[in-house]
Structures are given as C-alpha cells and as structure tokens.
Amino acid sequence: MRRPSPGILAAVVLGGLSLLAVTFLVQAWSHIEAKMSIHGWIALILGVVVTMAVGVGLMALVFFSARRGWDDAAHRNDRDEAP
C-alpha cells in the first residue's frame, strides 16, 4: 500500500481544521442576536481586504527577494563564520 505524500496529508488536515473552524463560526454566529450596521459591514470588509492585500504583498516581496538572490548576501557571512 502506498503512503500519501506529506503535502497531501497536510492539505487534508488543514482543510479539515478549516472546515471545523467554519462550522464552529456558523454555529456561534447563529446563536447570538447581534446585528451589525452597514458601517460595521463596511469596516469588516475593508479590514479583510486590507489585511489580505498586506499579506499577499509581503509574501510577493519574500518570493521576489528569494528569486533575485538578495537574501544570499545576508547569509554569506553566516557561512564564513561557521566552525
């Protein structure tokens, strides 16, 4: 029998945890009587969009920096000083 690769296993576990979190969120949200005004929805949507934009932008900078080799100069001194 073939063993699943670690990437697939991690994706399945993370998917299950995400599904569990969303299920808990829906259950908790449906049991409270909180109402949000239009200003609250706008703030929530803007917060999610800005947070996602910052995250995507920072990850793009990390990948761009790694592919261009800009991180190599920072690690060059660490290799020279290794015992």
Beta strands, then each sheet from edge to edge (+ up, - down):
end
